Amino acid sequence: MAAEYDKYSAYYTTEKFGRFLDVLSYREVPRNKNDRIFTVNAIYEFRPDLLANDLYGRSSLWWVFSARNPNVIKDPVFDFYRGQVIYLPNNESLMSALGT
């Protein structure tokens, strides 16, 4: 039986082949006029899960930063370093993009 992932999972839209997943396929997180610019600080360095938890109440949304900033964040952990400047989707537009 294939695994099922909830709407917040990074794997939600990744194609499944029986019991196996294909290569991770991020959902699009569209730009929004309410997105804000954020500089990663020492607290969140290499920890997108902590920032996702603080912003959205779900550490499982760590992948959102890579999806929203694909030209800046190639590796979702090691490109999340102190001083890195990224866009943060606001909560409402993110939840709308996720279909919740």
N, C-alpha and C positions, 0 to 999 in steps of 0.2 A: 504494500500500500504506500502511495506517495505521501510525502510529508505535506502538511498544509501550514501556511504561514499567515499570520495576521496582517492587517493593513499597514502596520507600523514597521514591519520587518523589512530589512534590506533585500530579502529574498522573495518578497511577495510577487514580483512580476518576472522572476527568473523562471525560464521554462524548465519543466520537469519531464524526465524520461523514466517512467516507472518509479524506482526508488531513488533515482539519482537526479541531481541538479545540474543544469548547464552552467556555463560561466556566468558569474554574477552580472545581472542587468539592472542598473539603477533606473528608477523612475525619474522622469523629468521633474525638477522643482523649478517652476518658471520664475522669472524675474518679476518683482512687484515694486511699485513706487514706495511701498512702506518697508522694504528691506533696509536694514541698517548695516553700516560698515563697522566691523569689529576687528580689533587687533588682539590676537591670541596672547594671553599673558602667562606668567609662570604657573598659575593655578591649573590652567587647562592644557599646558604643553603636553603633547602626545596623548591627550585624554579627551577626544571628542565626545565620548560617552558621558563624561561629567558635565560638559557644557550642554549637551542635549538634555540631560536630566534637569539641570538648573533652568533652562529656557522653556522646555516643552513638557517636563514632568515624566519623560521616558528616555532612559539611557539607550534604548533600542533604536532611537532616531539618530544615532551617531553618523550614519551614512548620508544624512541630509546635507551636511556641509560639503561633502565631496560632490554630490549631485548638483548643488547650487553653484559651486565654484570649480567647475571641471578644468578650467585653464590654469588654476592655481594649485589645486589639491589633486595630485595623481595617486599618492599613497595616503589613505585616510587617517593613518596614525602618524607616520614620520614626516609628512608635510604639514602637520598640525603643530608647528613649532612656535616658540615665543617670538613675537614680532611679525608673524605672518598676518597679512590683512585679508579678510574675507567678508563676504556678504552673508548676513543672517536673515533668513526668511522670517517674517513675523508669524505668530502663532496662527492667526486666522487664515492667512493665505496658504500656509503649509497644510493645515488640516483640510482645507478645500481641495488642494492638489492631491491629497491622499484619499479623498473621497469619504471623509468622516464628517 
